[in-house]
Amino acid sequence: MESDYTVGIITASDKGFKGERIDESVQVIREILEGRSYQVARYTLLPDNEKKIYQELVYMSDELNLNLILTTGGTGFSKRDVTPEATRRVVERLAPGISEAIRAYSLKITPRAMLSRAIAGIRNETLIINLPGSPKAVRESLEYIIDTLDHGLEILLGYAGDCARD
């Protein structure tokens, strides 16, 4: 691939939005993407609000035409955890293998991974992936999937023709 993939990052956190917590997860995402074929084009910190998350996902996908959107936070059991619901409303096609792979890998680290409700999917030519909220879990998850994401984006954007292996 000749050019960088454009990335949007959305952190869903009531405390972060109010300035009561530093968003360390976005720093981890940026660190992992640094030196790879990814350019962060937009970052936003939102409260745990389904409508606002939905609107930002649509904006990043439809208006900015970003290739990849990574969300962090809002994927647990709290009533305020609504990132998967907003994502489900936005995506046209689910990509369950991504969230299943993250959960399977994370279960090797902690049984609490089974509590993740994160999803992944595609809207137009944008891949959207819900990541956990904690910086440690974000690092583990994103480092696990990042190399395969390159190929997935190549397929999605038409840079490669298939996923077959020799």
N, C-alpha and C positions, 0 to 999 in steps of 0.2 A: 504494500500500500504506500502511496506517495505522500499523502497528507495526514495530519494528525486527526484523531477523532475528537469531536467537541463534546464536552461533558458539562452537565449541570448537576449541582449538589443541593439537595434540600435536607435541612435538619429540622425535624419536628420535635420541639421541646418547649413546653410551657415555661419551665424555669429558665431555659436559655433565652427565650424570647423576652422574658422580663428582666434579663440581665443578672439573674440569680445564680447562673452556672455558666462556666466557660465551655464553649463547644469544642471539645478536644477531638471528637470523632472526625470533624472536617479536616483537622490538621493531619490525622492519620491517613485519610483518603488522599489528600494532596501529596503527602509523602510517598505513598505507594504509586500514584500516577506519575510522579516526577521521574523524568528520564525515560519514560515510555512514550508511546504514540498517542498520548491523551493531553488535551489542552482544556483546562477548566475555564469555561466561558461565562459561567454564572454560578453564584452561590447565594442561597438565601436561608435565613433562619426564621421559621414560622412557629406559631403556637400549634398545639395539637388540635387542629380544627379541620375537619374533613373538607369543607368548602374551600378554604384557603389553600390547602394542599392540592386539591383537585385543580383549582384555577392555575396554580403555579406549574403543575405538571403539563397542563394543556398549553400554557404560554411557552414553556421550554421546548415542548415538542412541536407545536403548530406554528408558533411565531418565530422562535429562534432556530428551529430545525436542528436541534442538538442530536447527536448520534446516540448518546448514552446519558441517562439520568440515574443518579444514585441517591436514594433517600437513606437517611439514618434516623432511627428513633421511631416510636409510635407503633411498634409491631407486637407488643405484649398483650396482656390480659386486662389492663386497666381500661375503664370506660372511656378514658381520653385517648387511648391508643387506636387511632383511626387511619393510619397511613395505608394499610392494605385495602381498606374500603375505598379510599380515594383513588388508589392505584387501579383497583378492579374496575371502577367506573370509567377510567381513562383508557385502559388498554383495549385493543381490538382482538388481540390473540395472546393467550397465556403462554408463558415459557416455564412450565412447572419444573423442568429438570434443574434449572438454576437454583431455585429456592430449596428443592429437595436435596441437591448436592451440598448446599451450605449447611442445611440441617443435619444431614448424615455425617458430614465432617465434624460439625460442632458437637454432635452427640458423643464423639470420641473424647471430647475435652470436658463436657459437662452434661449431665442429664437434663439440665434446665433448657437445653436447646430445643427440646420437644415443645416448649411453651411458645416458640416463635410462630407467629401467624404471617410472616413475611411472604410476599409473592413477587413474581417477575412476569413481565409481559412486553408486548410490542404495540406501539401506536405509530402508524405510518412507517417511517424509517428510524424510529427511536426505540431503543431498548431501555426499559425501566426496571430497576432492581431495588427492592427494599432490603436494606442492610440493618443489622441490629443497632441499638443505640449506644452501647458502651464502646469506648475506644479499643479495648482489648478484643472484643468480639468482632468489631469492624475490621481490625487488622487481620485476624484469623480468617474471616470470611472472604475478604477481598483478595488477600494474597493467595488463597486457595483457588479462586475462580479466574483471576486476572488473565492468565495465559490463554485459557479457553475462550474468554470473552473476545480476545483479538480475532479469533477465527469466526466466532458468531457474528461479530460486526462486519467482517469481510463478506460473509454470506448475505446478511441483511441488506447491506449497501450495494451488493452486486459486484464486489471486487473479486470474489471467488465463486466457483460454481456449485460445489457440493461439499458435504462433510465426509465423503467416503475416504477411507484410509487404504493405502496399498497393502 
